[in-house]
C-alpha cells in the first residue's frame, strides 16, 4: 500500500500532528495497489488496494502547546 509523506506541525503537549501538505508519494511497488506505478491501468480486479496507507509524518515544526482541537475541547469542559 502506497503512503503519502506529509509535512506539518507536531504539537508536543498532546502529540497530535497537523498536516500542512503532502511532499511526496512513497510507492509500494505492488501490482495490487491502484496507487502504485506498477498497477496496470487495465486491471479490473476488485481486490486491489484503492487507498493510501497511513501518512508518513515528517515534523517540520514543533510547538510546545496543545493543538487547536485539544484547546477547544479543554475550554468546553470548563
ZADO-1210 file (C-alpha; in nm, 4 decimals, padded with zeros to 6 digits):
<atoms>
<atom x="00.0000" y="00.0000" z="00.0000" code="UNK" pos="1"/>
<atom x="00.1435" y="00.3362" z="-00.1011" code="UNK" pos="2"/>
<atom x="00.1823" y="00.6147" z="00.1534" code="UNK" pos="3"/>
<atom x="00.1883" y="00.9916" z="00.1473" code="UNK" pos="4"/>
<atom x="00.4837" y="01.1748" z="00.3009" code="UNK" pos="5"/>
<atom x="00.3130" y="01.4558" z="00.4909" code="UNK" pos="6"/>
<atom x="00.4975" y="01.7564" z="00.6329" code="UNK" pos="7"/>
<atom x="00.3463" y="01.9531" z="00.9170" code="UNK" pos="8"/>
<atom x="00.3414" y="02.0663" z="01.2780" code="UNK" pos="9"/>
<atom x="00.3818" y="01.8363" z="01.5774" code="UNK" pos="10"/>
<atom x="00.2013" y="01.9658" z="01.8879" code="UNK" pos="11"/>
<atom x="00.4205" y="01.8424" z="02.1714" code="UNK" pos="12"/>
<atom x="00.1783" y="01.8627" z="02.4660" code="UNK" pos="13"/>
<atom x="-00.0860" y="01.6407" z="02.3042" code="UNK" pos="14"/>
<atom x="00.1259" y="01.4643" z="02.0406" code="UNK" pos="15"/>
<atom x="-00.1077" y="01.5448" z="01.7519" code="UNK" pos="16"/>
<atom x="00.0210" y="01.6112" z="01.4014" code="UNK" pos="17"/>
<atom x="-00.1247" y="01.8851" z="01.1810" code="UNK" pos="18"/>
<atom x="-00.0564" y="01.8165" z="00.8143" code="UNK" pos="19"/>
<atom x="00.0291" y="02.1196" z="00.6012" code="UNK" pos="20"/>
<atom x="00.0905" y="01.9461" z="00.2703" code="UNK" pos="21"/>
<atom x="00.1886" y="01.6202" z="00.1055" code="UNK" pos="22"/>
<atom x="00.5501" y="01.6450" z="-00.0057" code="UNK" pos="23"/>
<atom x="00.5774" y="01.3099" z="-00.1836" code="UNK" pos="24"/>
<atom x="00.4174" y="00.9746" z="-00.2518" code="UNK" pos="25"/>
<atom x="00.6058" y="00.6649" z="-00.1377" code="UNK" pos="26"/>
<atom x="00.5347" y="00.3929" z="-00.3931" code="UNK" pos="27"/>
<atom x="00.4930" y="00.0384" z="-00.2593" code="UNK" pos="28"/>
<atom x="00.5787" y="-00.1152" z="-00.5996" code="UNK" pos="29"/>
<atom x="00.2827" y="-00.3524" z="-00.5793" code="UNK" pos="30"/>
<atom x="00.0820" y="-00.4527" z="-00.8836" code="UNK" pos="31"/>
<atom x="-00.2162" y="-00.4979" z="-00.6466" code="UNK" pos="32"/>
<atom x="-00.2179" y="-00.1321" z="-00.5315" code="UNK" pos="33"/>
<atom x="-00.4099" y="00.1122" z="-00.7538" code="UNK" pos="34"/>
<atom x="-00.1882" y="00.3994" z="-00.6321" code="UNK" pos="35"/>
<atom x="00.1350" y="00.2307" z="-00.7437" code="UNK" pos="36"/>
<atom x="00.3124" y="00.2912" z="-01.0733" code="UNK" pos="37"/>
<atom x="00.3270" y="-00.0901" z="-01.1036" code="UNK" pos="38"/>
<atom x="-00.0536" y="-00.1239" z="-01.1155" code="UNK" pos="39"/>
<atom x="-00.1847" y="-00.1874" z="-01.4641" code="UNK" pos="40"/>
<atom x="-00.4367" y="00.0714" z="-01.5888" code="UNK" pos="41"/>
<atom x="-00.6341" y="-00.2120" z="-01.7484" code="UNK" pos="42"/>
<atom x="-00.6623" y="-00.4114" z="-01.4224" code="UNK" pos="43"/>
<atom x="-01.0213" y="-00.4988" z="-01.3286" code="UNK" pos="44"/>
<atom x="-00.9501" y="-00.6967" z="-01.0096" code="UNK" pos="45"/>
<atom x="-01.1899" y="-00.5867" z="-00.7325" code="UNK" pos="46"/>
<atom x="-00.9473" y="-00.6768" z="-00.4530" code="UNK" pos="47"/>
<atom x="-00.6712" y="-00.4276" z="-00.5381" code="UNK" pos="48"/>
<atom x="-00.5887" y="-00.1732" z="-00.2682" code="UNK" pos="49"/>
<atom x="-00.7591" y="00.1547" z="-00.3558" code="UNK" pos="50"/>
<atom x="-00.6466" y="00.3938" z="-00.0815" code="UNK" pos="51"/>
<atom x="-00.3217" y="00.5236" z="00.0581" code="UNK" pos="52"/>
<atom x="-00.1910" y="00.3756" z="00.3815" code="UNK" pos="53"/>
<atom x="-00.1261" y="00.5919" z="00.6885" code="UNK" pos="54"/>
<atom x="00.0674" y="00.9122" z="00.6309" code="UNK" pos="55"/>
<atom x="00.4395" y="00.9140" z="00.6962" code="UNK" pos="56"/>
<atom x="00.4557" y="01.2153" z="00.9250" code="UNK" pos="57"/>
<atom x="00.7550" y="01.4473" z="00.8924" code="UNK" pos="58"/>
<atom x="00.7597" y="01.7237" z="01.1518" code="UNK" pos="59"/>
<atom x="00.8899" y="02.0487" z="01.0082" code="UNK" pos="60"/>
<atom x="00.7757" y="02.2464" z="01.3124" code="UNK" pos="61"/>
<atom x="00.7382" y="02.1505" z="01.6802" code="UNK" pos="62"/>
<atom x="00.5147" y="02.3602" z="01.9044" code="UNK" pos="63"/>
<atom x="00.5256" y="02.3167" z="02.2820" code="UNK" pos="64"/>
<atom x="00.1491" y="02.3608" z="02.3202" code="UNK" pos="65"/>
<atom x="-00.1764" y="02.1693" z="02.2787" code="UNK" pos="66"/>
<atom x="-00.3241" y="02.1673" z="01.9277" code="UNK" pos="67"/>
<atom x="-00.6261" y="02.3816" z="01.8415" code="UNK" pos="68"/>
<atom x="-00.8742" y="02.0943" z="01.8740" code="UNK" pos="69"/>
<atom x="-00.7419" y="01.9919" z="02.2153" code="UNK" pos="70"/>
<atom x="-00.7526" y="02.3526" z="02.3377" code="UNK" pos="71"/>
<atom x="-01.1129" y="02.3838" z="02.2172" code="UNK" pos="72"/>
<atom x="-01.2082" y="02.0576" z="02.3867" code="UNK" pos="73"/>
<atom x="-01.0453" y="02.1690" z="02.7132" code="UNK" pos="74"/>
<atom x="-01.2269" y="02.5037" z="02.7099" code="UNK" pos="75"/>
<atom x="-01.5619" y="02.3301" z="02.6530" code="UNK" pos="76"/>
<atom x="-01.5045" y="02.1068" z="02.9566" code="UNK" pos="77"/>
<atom x="-01.4599" y="02.4102" z="03.1826" code="UNK" pos="78"/>
</atoms>
